[in-house]
Amino acid sequence: MASVLDLDIQFLPGVGPKRADLLKTELNLYTIRDVLNFFPFRYIDRSKFYAIGELQPAMASVQIKGKIMNLQTEGSGHKQRIKATLFDGTGMIQLVWFTNIKWVKEFLKPDTEYVIFGRISEFKSQLSISHPEIEEFQKFSAKNIQGFVGVYPSTEKIRNANINGKIFRAMVEAAFEKIGTEIISESLPASILEEFGLPNLRETYKILHMPSDLTAVSRAQFRVKFEELFWLQLSMAYKKQVHTQYVKGFVFRRENDKLLRLFYKQHLPFALTGAQVRVMSEIRADVEAGKHMNRLIQGDVGSGKTLIALLSMLMALDNGHQACLMAPTEILAQQHYVSLQKFLSNLPITIALLTGSTRKKERDSIHAGLLNGSIHILVGTHALLEDIVQFDNLGLCVIDEQHRFGVAQRARLWKKNSQTPHILVMTATPIPRTLAMTLYGDLDVSVIDELPPGRKPIQTMLLRDSHRLRMHGILREQIALGRQAYIVYPLIQESEKLDYKDLEDGYASITQAFPLPKYATTVVHGKMKPQDKEYSMQLFAQGKAQILVATTVIEVGVDVPNATVMVIESAERFGLSQLHQLRGRVGRGGEQSYCILMAGNKLSAEGKTRLESMVQSNDGFELAEIDLKLRGPGDIEGTQQSGLPISLKLANLAKDGKIIQLARSKAFDIIAKDPALELPQHSILASGLKERSVQKISWRDIS
C-alpha cells in the first residue's frame, strides 16, 4: 500500500501544479516526505515584537507591527515596484515589493494593523524591509503563535514567486493533516534510539517544523545529524569489511627484504623520523598479513612522504613485483623521477618516466620493459592510464596528490593486473580529522605529523601593496646571499571581474625592478607548452635564474632547496590549504626561509583571519582545521559537501566532529559484531543500506 508520505506535493492545499514545479526544480521537493525532510536552518522568536524606533541596521530578521501610512507604485513594466510606509507610533519603516505587485495592491488595506516579518536593510540612511512576510494582526493573534518558527532555505526564484516561510509552514501543517494517524516508519533501530535518547521520526519532524522551545529543537537536530552521519559511516564500515573479506592482496614477506635492507644500510641519507617509522610499521602490517592495502598517507609539506613511498616500492620489488607512482603534473612526475634516481643510483633498479611528452620511440621501449619485467618502477602522469601500458607483475600503486585524479582514472590503473595491486595514496594537503573520517572513512589512514630535524621554521609576514618596496628589499637581500625566490600570482592575464595581480603585469614589473644582467627572471604557467615550461623550470632549478614568476602550477612537486623566499601576490585570493602548499616550496634547505603574503589594502574579515593564521602558524593540520571552519567542508580539496556520498541536510562537517566520531564508532561496532547485518535487530539497517546505496564514491570499490 502506498504511503501518504510519497504523495506529490502538488496535492497539498495551497501548492498546486505551478508552485509544485518550481519547488521541485529549485529545492528538489517532490513528495510530502521531501517536505518533512526540508528543515529550517535557524529559528526566530515570533513571540517578540520590536518597536520600529529601536530597529538598527545590524539586526537580522525582525518582527514588527503597525499600520500602512501610504502606498505608492514606482516605475513601470518589469522595473515596477511598490513602496509602503509602516508606522507604529515609535517610528516609520519602508516596505518594498519588486514582484507580486497586483497581489500586494489587493491585499493591503488602510487603517488595518499588520504583522511584518523580514530582514532589515539600509539604503541612504533609511531602513527598509524587502518582500516581508505580512499578515493581518487579527488573524495572526487568532493563530496564537507563541515561541519559535523556522526559517527555511530558499533561492532567488523561490523568493520572487513569493514563497516565504509562511508558505512553507502552511505546507508542513497541510502535510501533517494529510498524514493523520498513518505510522511514519522508523529509519533507525529502536536500540539506537534508546541508547542515545533520540526522539522518534514523527516527533522529530514535529519539533523541527513546529518547535515549542529550542532545547527540543537541539535534541531533534542531534537525531537528524547523527542519522545522516551514521548511514554514511555504516556504508563505509560495511564496504570495508566486504572488501577485507573478499579482496586479498599480495604478501610482501619480511624475509625477502634484500634491496630494502641494503638501502637502509648504505643509501638512506638520514634517519627516519618517529612518524615515518610508525607509518612504515602500519604499511608493513598491511602487506604482510595478506590483506589488500588501501592506505592514505597524510603528511605536511616536507614531512617525507616520498621516502615512505620509496621504501614501500622496495618491499614490492623484493617480493618480485613492479611498482608505479602516478602524479598529476609533468613537473611533479619529473621531480619524483629525479628524486628516486638519486636515492637508488647505486642499486640494481631500473626506473622509467612516462608522461605526455615522452617520445614514441621511448614509449615503445618503456611498454616492452614493463611487459618483460626489466623496468621495476614506473613514474608518470595520466599517461600511465593508457590501455597500452601493461605490467608484468604490478604489486604496488602509489598515487600522489590523489584528489587531482578522477575516480574512473584511478580505477583504470588498479586494473592493470590480474590481481589488484596494493594501493598507497598520498596527499600533502592536511585533511581535518572529521573530514578524513567522512571522505576517506573506508581507507586506512596514516599521518606523518613530524618534520625531519634541522629544518628552520619558515618566517611568514603579511604586507600590503603599499609595502611593495619592503618586499623588493627582502628579495634583493636574499639574492645577494646567493638565494632564489618564487613569486606566485593567481591569474595569468588581467581579469575585468577580479581585481587581483596578474602574472603578465607582475612579470613586467619584476623585470623592471630586477633588471638584467644583474638579475635573471623566468616564468612558468599552465598555458605554456610542456617543453617551454620544463626549460624555464630548469633555468631556475640550476640557479641560472634567481626569480621564478609563476601561477600555482608550482604548488606541488617543485623542489629547489636554494629557494628561500616565496612571495604570494593577492594572497587573499587563495585558501589556507593552498597558501600552506605554496609556502612549502621554500624551507627545503638549511637556510632561513621567508613567505611574504602580499594583500590588497581592503580585506574581508575572513580574508584577514586567513592571512593572519598563516603568519601565526606553520602547522598544516592546524591550518586545515581553521580552513574548514572558515570556508566549510565545500572547498576542502575541491570537494563540495553536496558531492558527498549522501546529502547532508543538517550535519556540518566543520562543526559536528563529536557527532561524526559517535556515529562512526557505533557504525563500525555494529559491523564488527554483525558483518552481514543478519541479526533481527539489524534488519532495518540491512534494508536501509540497500535502499540508500549511499556510497556513490568508494575508494574500495575502485580498487
C-alpha positions in Angstrom: 0.0 0.0 0.0 1.4 3.4 -1.0 2.3 5.8 1.8 0.8 9.3 2.1 4.4 10.4 2.5 5.1 9.6 -1.2 2.2 11.8 -2.4 3.1 14.5 -4.9 3.3 17.9 -3.2 1.0 19.5 -5.8 -1.8 17.8 -4.0 -1.1 19.8 -0.8 -3.6 22.6 -0.2 -2.2 25.9 -1.4 0.5 24.3 -3.6 -0.9 23.2 -7.0 0.9 22.2 -10.2 2.7 25.5 -11.0 4.1 26.1 -7.5 5.0 22.4 -7.2 7.0 22.5 -10.4 9.0 25.5 -9.0 9.6 23.7 -5.7 10.8 20.6 -7.5 13.1 22.4 -9.8 14.6 24.8 -7.2 14.6 22.8 -4.0 14.1 19.1 -5.0 10.8 18.9 -3.1 8.7 16.3 -4.9 6.7 14.5 -2.1 5.3 15.0 1.3 8.3 13.1 2.7 10.6 15.6 1.0 8.7 18.5 2.7 9.1 16.9 6.1 12.8 16.5 5.4 13.2 20.1 4.3 14.4 21.5 7.7 14.7 25.1 8.8 18.3 26.3 9.1 17.6 28.6 12.0 14.7 29.7 14.3 13.1 33.1 15.1 11.3 34.1 18.3 7.9 35.2 16.9 6.5 35.9 20.3 8.7 39.1 20.4 7.7 42.3 18.6 10.2 45.1 18.1 9.3 48.8 18.2 10.3 50.5 14.9 12.0 53.2 16.8 14.5 50.7 18.3 15.4 49.0 15.0 19.1 49.0 14.0 20.8 48.2 10.6 22.9 45.5 12.4 19.8 43.5 13.3 18.9 40.5 11.2 15.3 39.4 10.8 12.8 41.2 13.0 9.1 41.1 13.7 7.1 44.4 14.0 3.5 45.5 13.8 1.9 48.7 12.6 -0.4 50.4 10.1 0.2 51.3 6.5 0.5 55.1 6.2 0.8 55.3 2.4 1.2 53.1 -0.6 2.8 54.1 -3.9 3.8 52.4 -7.1 7.0 53.4 -8.8 8.5 52.6 -12.2 6.8 50.6 -15.0 7.0 47.2 -16.7 9.5 44.8 -15.2 11.1 47.6 -13.2 7.9 48.4 -11.3 7.9 48.3 -7.5 5.6 49.1 -4.6 6.6 51.1 -1.5 4.6 51.3 1.7 5.3 53.1 4.9 4.6 51.3 8.2 4.0 53.3 11.3 3.7 52.0 14.9 3.8 55.2 17.0 7.6 55.0 17.6 8.8 55.4 14.1 8.3 54.6 10.4 10.0 52.0 8.2 9.6 51.4 4.4 8.4 48.1 3.0 9.3 47.3 -0.6 8.0 44.7 -3.1 9.5 44.2 -6.6 7.3 41.3 -7.5 3.7 40.2 -6.9 2.6 43.8 -7.4 -1.0 43.0 -8.1 -1.3 40.8 -5.0 0.2 43.4 -2.7 -2.2 46.1 -4.0 -5.2 43.9 -3.4 -4.0 42.6 0.0 -3.0 45.8 1.8 -5.8 47.8 3.3 -5.8 51.2 5.0 -6.3 51.5 8.8 -5.5 47.8 9.3 -2.8 46.6 11.7 -0.3 44.2 10.1 2.4 41.9 11.4 5.6 42.3 9.4 8.5 39.9 9.5 11.7 40.2 7.4 15.3 41.2 7.1 16.3 44.8 7.7 18.4 46.6 5.0 19.7 50.2 4.9 19.8 52.5 1.9 20.8 56.1 2.1 20.4 56.0 5.9 16.8 54.8 5.6 15.8 51.4 7.0 13.6 49.1 4.8 12.4 45.5 4.5 12.1 43.9 1.1 9.4 41.3 0.4 8.4 40.9 4.1 6.1 38.2 5.4 2.9 40.1 6.1 -0.3 39.1 7.9 -3.2 40.9 9.4 -2.6 41.2 13.2 -6.1 40.0 14.0 -5.6 36.7 12.0 -2.0 36.4 13.5 -3.4 36.7 17.0 -6.1 34.1 16.3 -3.4 31.6 15.5 -1.9 32.2 18.9 1.7 31.8 17.6 4.0 31.5 20.5 7.7 30.8 20.7 9.8 30.0 17.7 9.3 29.4 14.0 11.7 28.1 11.4 13.5 30.0 8.7 13.8 27.8 5.6 16.4 27.7 2.9 15.4 29.5 -0.3 16.5 30.6 -3.7 16.0 33.8 -5.7 13.3 32.3 -7.9 11.5 30.9 -4.8 11.6 34.4 -3.2 10.4 36.1 -6.4 7.5 33.7 -6.5 6.6 35.0 -3.0 7.1 31.5 -1.5 8.2 32.5 2.0 8.5 31.0 5.5 4.7 31.4 6.0 4.0 29.3 2.9 6.5 26.6 4.0 4.9 26.4 7.4 1.5 26.1 5.8 2.8 23.3 3.6 4.1 21.4 6.7 0.8 21.9 8.5 -1.1 20.6 5.5 1.4 17.6 5.2 0.6 16.6 8.8 -3.1 16.8 8.2 -2.7 14.5 5.2 -0.6 12.0 7.1 -3.1 12.0 10.0 -2.6 8.8 12.1 -0.5 7.0 9.5 2.6 5.4 11.0 5.8 7.0 9.9 8.2 4.1 9.6 11.4 4.4 11.7 14.8 4.6 9.9 16.9 3.7 12.9 16.7 0.6 15.1 14.9 1.0 18.5 18.1 0.1 20.3 20.0 3.1 18.8 17.1 5.5 19.6 17.1 4.2 23.2 20.9 4.2 23.6 21.3 7.8 22.5 17.9 9.1 23.8 16.7 10.1 20.3 13.1 11.2 19.5 11.2 9.0 17.1 10.8 10.2 13.5 7.3 11.7 13.8 8.3 13.6 16.9 11.5 14.8 15.2 9.5 16.2 12.3 7.0 17.9 14.6 9.7 19.5 16.8 11.8 20.8 13.9 8.9 22.3 12.0 6.7 23.4 14.9 9.0 23.9 17.8 7.9 24.8 21.3 11.4 25.6 22.6 15.0 25.5 21.4 16.0 22.7 23.8 13.7 20.3 22.0 15.0 21.6 18.6 18.6 20.8 19.6 17.6 17.3 20.6 15.7 16.8 17.2 18.6 18.3 15.3 21.0 15.9 17.0 18.9 13.0 15.9 18.9 14.1 12.2 22.7 14.9 12.3 23.5 11.6 13.9 21.4 9.7 11.4 22.9 11.4 8.4 26.4 10.7 9.6 25.6 7.2 10.9 24.3 5.9 7.5 27.4 7.3 5.8 29.7 5.6 8.3 27.7 2.4 8.2 28.1 2.2 4.5 31.8 2.7 4.7 32.2 0.1 7.5 30.1 -2.4 5.6 32.1 -2.0 2.3 35.4 -2.1 4.2 34.6 -5.4 5.8 33.3 -6.8 2.5 36.5 -5.7 0.8 38.7 -7.2 3.5 36.8 -10.5 3.3 36.8 -10.9 -0.5 39.7 -8.9 -1.9 43.1 -10.4 -1.0 46.5 -8.7 -1.5 50.0 -9.8 -2.4 52.1 -10.9 0.5 55.3 -8.9 0.9 57.4 -11.1 3.2 59.9 -9.5 5.5 62.5 -12.3 4.9 62.7 -11.2 1.3 64.0 -7.7 2.2 67.2 -7.6 0.3 67.0 -4.3 -1.5 65.2 -2.7 1.4 67.9 -3.7 3.9 70.7 -2.6 1.5 69.0 0.7 1.1 68.6 1.2 4.8 72.2 0.2 5.4 74.0 2.1 2.6 71.8 4.6 0.9 69.4 6.2 3.4 70.7 9.7 3.7 69.2 10.4 7.1 67.4 8.6 9.9 63.7 8.2 9.7 61.5 10.4 11.9 59.4 8.7 14.6 56.3 9.4 12.5 57.9 7.8 9.4 58.8 4.7 11.4 55.3 4.4 12.7 53.8 4.8 9.2 56.2 2.2 7.8 55.1 -0.2 10.5 51.5 0.3 9.6 52.2 -0.4 5.9 54.3 -3.5 6.8 51.4 -4.9 8.8 49.1 -4.5 5.8 51.3 -6.1 3.2 52.5 -9.0 5.5 49.0 -10.0 6.5 47.7 -11.0 3.0 45.1 -8.2 3.2 44.7 -5.8 0.4 46.3 -2.5 1.4 44.2 0.7 0.8 46.1 3.3 2.8 46.0 7.1 2.7 49.1 8.9 3.8 48.6 12.4 5.0 51.8 14.3 5.5 52.5 18.0 5.8 54.8 19.7 3.2 58.3 18.3 3.6 57.4 15.6 6.0 59.0 12.8 3.9 56.1 11.1 2.1 58.2 10.4 -1.0 60.7 8.4 1.1 57.8 6.3 2.6 56.6 5.6 -1.0 60.1 4.5 -2.0 60.5 2.2 0.9 57.1 0.6 0.2 58.1 0.2 -3.5 61.3 -1.6 -2.4 59.2 -4.1 -0.5 57.3 -4.8 -3.7 60.5 -5.2 -5.7 62.0 -7.5 -3.1 59.0 -9.8 -3.5 59.2 -10.0 -7.3 56.7 -7.2 -8.1 56.8 -4.0 -10.0 55.7 -0.6 -8.7 54.4 2.6 -10.2 54.0 6.1 -9.0 51.4 8.4 -10.6 51.5 12.2 -10.2 49.0 14.8 -11.5 51.5 17.0 -13.4 54.6 16.5 -15.5 56.6 18.8 -13.2 55.7 16.7 -10.2 56.3 13.4 -12.0 59.7 14.6 -13.3 60.6 15.7 -9.7 59.7 12.3 -8.3 61.6 10.6 -11.1 64.8 12.6 -10.3 64.4 12.1 -6.6 64.0 8.3 -7.0 67.0 8.1 -9.3 69.2 10.0 -6.7 68.0 7.6 -3.9 68.5 4.4 -5.9 71.5 5.4 -8.1 73.7 2.6 -6.9 71.1 -0.2 -6.7 70.2 -2.6 -9.5 66.8 -1.0 -10.1 65.5 0.3 -13.4 63.2 3.4 -13.2 61.3 4.8 -16.2 59.4 8.1 -16.7 56.3 8.1 -18.8 54.4 11.4 -19.5 52.5 13.0 -22.3 55.8 14.4 -23.6 57.6 11.1 -23.8 58.6 10.4 -27.5 57.1 7.4 -29.3 60.4 5.5 -29.6 61.0 5.8 -25.8 57.3 5.0 -25.1 57.6 1.7 -27.1 60.8 0.8 -25.2 59.0 1.5 -21.8 56.0 -0.6 -22.8 58.2 -3.5 -23.7 60.2 -3.1 -20.5 57.1 -3.2 -18.4 55.8 -6.3 -20.0 59.1 -8.3 -19.7 59.7 -7.0 -16.2 63.0 -5.3 -16.9 61.5 -1.9 -15.7 61.0 -2.2 -12.0 59.5 1.2 -11.2 57.4 3.4 -13.5 56.8 7.1 -12.7 54.4 9.1 -14.7 51.3 11.2 -15.2 47.9 10.4 -16.7 49.9 8.6 -19.4 50.1 5.6 -17.1 46.3 5.1 -17.6 46.5 4.4 -21.3 45.3 0.9 -22.2 48.6 0.1 -23.9 50.5 0.5 -20.6 50.6 -3.1 -19.2 52.8 -4.6 -16.5 54.3 -8.0 -16.0 53.5 -8.1 -12.3 52.3 -4.9 -10.7 52.3 -5.2 -6.9 52.0 -1.6 -5.7 50.4 1.6 -7.0 51.4 4.9 -5.4 49.2 7.9 -6.2 50.5 11.3 -5.2 48.1 14.2 -4.7 45.3 11.7 -5.3 42.5 14.2 -5.2 43.6 15.6 -8.6 42.7 12.4 -10.4 39.1 11.3 -11.2 37.8 8.1 -9.7 37.4 6.4 -13.1 41.0 7.4 -13.9 42.4 5.7 -10.8 40.2 2.6 -11.4 41.9 2.1 -14.7 45.3 2.0 -13.0 44.2 -0.6 -10.4 43.0 -3.0 -13.1 46.3 -3.3 -15.0 47.0 -6.5 -13.1 45.2 -9.9 -12.8 45.3 -9.4 -9.1 44.6 -6.0 -7.6 47.9 -4.3 -6.5 48.3 -2.7 -3.1 47.3 1.0 -3.1 49.1 3.8 -1.4 47.6 7.3 -1.9 49.3 10.3 -0.6 48.4 13.9 0.0 50.4 16.9 1.1 47.1 18.7 1.9 46.5 18.1 5.6 42.9 17.0 6.0 41.0 17.8 9.2 40.2 14.6 11.1 36.4 15.0 10.8 36.7 15.4 7.1 39.1 12.5 6.7 36.7 10.2 8.6 33.9 11.2 6.2 35.6 11.4 2.9 38.1 8.6 3.4 36.3 6.6 6.1 36.8 3.3 4.3 40.5 3.8 3.8 43.1 3.2 6.5 44.7 6.5 7.2 48.3 7.1 8.3 49.6 10.5 9.3 53.2 11.8 9.2 52.9 14.6 11.7 56.6 15.2 12.2 59.2 17.1 10.1 62.8 16.0 9.6 65.1 17.5 12.2 67.2 20.6 11.4 64.6 22.5 9.4 64.1 26.1 10.4 60.5 27.3 10.6 59.6 29.5 7.7 59.1 33.1 8.7 55.8 34.4 7.3 54.8 38.0 7.0 51.8 39.9 5.7 52.5 43.0 3.7 50.0 45.3 1.9 50.5 46.7 -1.6 51.8 49.9 -0.1 54.8 47.9 1.3 55.9 46.6 -2.0 59.4 48.2 -1.7 60.0 46.3 1.5 59.3 43.1 -0.3 61.7 44.0 -3.1 64.3 44.7 -0.4 64.0 41.3 1.1 64.3 39.7 -2.4 67.5 41.7 -3.0 69.0 40.7 0.3 68.3 37.0 -0.3 69.5 37.1 -3.9 72.7 38.9 -2.7 73.3 35.9 -0.4 73.0 33.6 -3.5 69.4 32.5 -2.8 66.4 32.4 -5.1 62.8 33.4 -4.9 59.3 32.4 -6.2 56.7 35.0 -7.0 53.2 33.4 -7.4 50.1 35.0 -9.0 46.5 33.8 -9.0 45.8 34.7 -12.7 47.7 34.6 -16.0 46.0 37.6 -17.6 44.2 40.6 -16.1 40.6 40.0 -15.3 38.0 42.7 -15.6 36.0 41.0 -12.8 38.7 40.1 -10.4 41.0 42.9 -9.1 44.0 40.7 -8.4 47.6 40.9 -9.5 48.1 39.1 -12.7 51.2 37.2 -13.9 51.8 39.1 -17.1 51.7 42.5 -15.4 53.7 41.1 -12.5 56.4 39.7 -14.7 56.8 43.1 -16.4 57.1 44.9 -13.0 59.6 42.4 -11.6 61.9 42.5 -14.6 61.8 46.3 -14.4 62.6 46.2 -10.6 65.2 43.4 -11.1 66.8 44.1 -14.5 69.3 42.1 -16.5 72.2 41.5 -16.4 72.4 41.6 -12.6 69.1 39.6 -12.2 67.6 36.8 -14.3 63.8 36.2 -14.1 62.0 33.3 -15.7 58.3 32.4 -15.9 56.1 29.3 -15.6 52.3 28.9 -16.0 49.9 26.2 -17.0 49.2 27.5 -20.6 52.9 27.1 -21.6 54.0 24.2 -23.8 55.5 21.4 -21.7 59.0 21.9 -23.2 58.9 25.6 -22.6 57.7 25.1 -19.0 60.5 22.5 -18.5 63.1 24.9 -19.9 62.0 27.7 -17.5 61.9 25.3 -14.6 65.4 24.0 -15.3 66.8 27.6 -15.5 65.5 28.1 -12.0 66.5 24.7 -10.7 70.0 25.1 -12.0 70.4 28.5 -10.5 70.6 30.3 -13.8 67.6 32.4 -12.8 67.2 34.0 -9.4 63.4 34.7 -9.6 60.7 32.4 -10.8 57.4 34.1 -11.6 54.6 31.5 -11.7 51.0 30.6 -11.2 50.0 27.8 -8.8 51.4 25.3 -11.3 54.3 25.2 -8.8 52.1 24.4 -5.9 53.4 20.9 -5.5 56.4 18.9 -6.7 58.9 21.7 -7.2 62.0 21.1 -5.0 64.7 23.8 -5.2 66.5 23.8 -1.8 68.3 27.0 -2.7 65.0 28.9 -2.9 64.4 30.8 0.3 61.6 33.3 -0.5 58.0 32.7 -1.5 56.1 35.8 -2.4 52.3 35.2 -2.9 50.6 38.1 -4.7 46.9 38.7 -4.0 47.2 36.2 -1.1 43.6 36.9 -0.1 42.6 35.1 -3.3 43.9 31.8 -2.0 42.5 29.3 0.5 44.6 28.4 3.6 45.4 25.0 2.3 46.8 26.4 -1.0 48.7 29.1 0.8 50.4 26.5 3.0 51.2 24.3 0.0 52.9 27.3 -1.7 54.8 28.2 1.4 56.1 24.6 1.5 58.1 25.2 -1.7 60.7 27.0 0.4 62.4 26.0 3.6 63.8 22.8 2.0 67.4 23.6 2.6 69.3 24.5 5.8 68.9 28.3 5.4 66.3 30.6 6.9 63.3 30.9 4.5 60.6 33.5 4.2 57.0 33.6 2.9 55.6 37.0 2.1 51.9 37.4 1.7 51.1 40.4 -0.4 47.5 41.6 0.0 45.3 44.4 -1.1 44.5 47.3 1.3 40.9 46.2 1.6 40.5 42.8 3.2 37.3 41.0 4.3 37.2 39.8 7.9 37.5 36.2 6.7 40.5 37.1 4.5 42.2 38.9 7.3 41.7 35.9 9.6 43.0 33.5 7.0 46.2 35.5 6.3 46.9 36.2 10.0 46.5 32.5 10.6 49.2 31.8 8.1 51.5 34.3 9.8 50.9 32.7 13.2 51.2 29.0 12.3 53.4 26.7 10.3 51.3 23.6 11.2 49.4 22.4 8.2 46.9 20.4 10.3 46.1 23.3 12.5 45.6 25.5 9.4 43.4 22.8 7.8 41.1 22.9 10.9 40.9 26.7 10.6 40.2 26.5 6.9 37.4 24.0 7.5 35.8 26.4 10.0 36.2 29.4 7.8 35.2 28.0 4.4 33.2 25.0 5.5 33.7 21.5 4.0 32.7 22.6 0.5 36.0 23.8 -0.7 38.4 21.4 1.0 40.3 19.7 -1.8 37.6 20.9 -4.2 35.1 18.6 -2.6 31.6 20.1 -2.3 29.6 18.9 0.7 26.8 18.3 -1.7 29.0 15.9 -3.5 29.5 13.7 -0.6 28.1 10.1 -0.8 24.9 11.3 0.8 23.2 14.8 1.1 23.7 16.3 4.5 20.8 18.5 5.4 21.8 19.5 8.9 25.1 17.8 9.7 28.1 20.1 9.3 31.5 18.5 8.9 33.2 21.7 10.2 31.2 21.8 13.4 29.9 18.3 14.2 33.1 16.5 14.9 31.9 14.8 18.1 28.7 13.5 16.3 30.9 12.2 13.4 33.0 10.3 15.9 30.0 9.0 17.8 28.3 7.8 14.6 31.5 6.2 13.3 32.1 4.4 16.5 28.6 3.0 16.6 28.5 2.0 12.9 31.9 0.2 12.9 30.9 -1.5 16.2 27.7 -2.9 14.7 29.6 -4.2 11.6 32.3 -5.8 13.8 29.6 -7.7 15.7 27.3 -8.4 12.8 29.3 -8.1 9.5 26.4 -9.2 7.2 23.7 -7.4 9.2 21.8 -10.7 9.7 20.6 -10.2 13.2 16.9 -9.4 13.5 17.5 -6.1 15.3 19.6 -5.0 12.3 17.1 -5.8 9.6 16.2 -2.2 9.3 19.9 -1.4 8.7 20.3 -4.1 6.0 17.2 -2.8 4.1 18.3 0.8 4.7 21.7 0.3 3.1 20.1 -1.5 0.2 17.6 1.4 -0.4 20.1 4.2 0.0 23.1 2.8 -1.9 24.7 5.8 -0.2 28.3 5.2 -1.2 28.5 6.8 -4.6 32.3 7.1 -4.3 34.1 4.2 -2.6 37.8 4.0 -2.7 37.5 0.3 -2.1 35.1 -0.2 -5.0 37.6 1.1 -7.4 40.5 -0.9 -6.1 
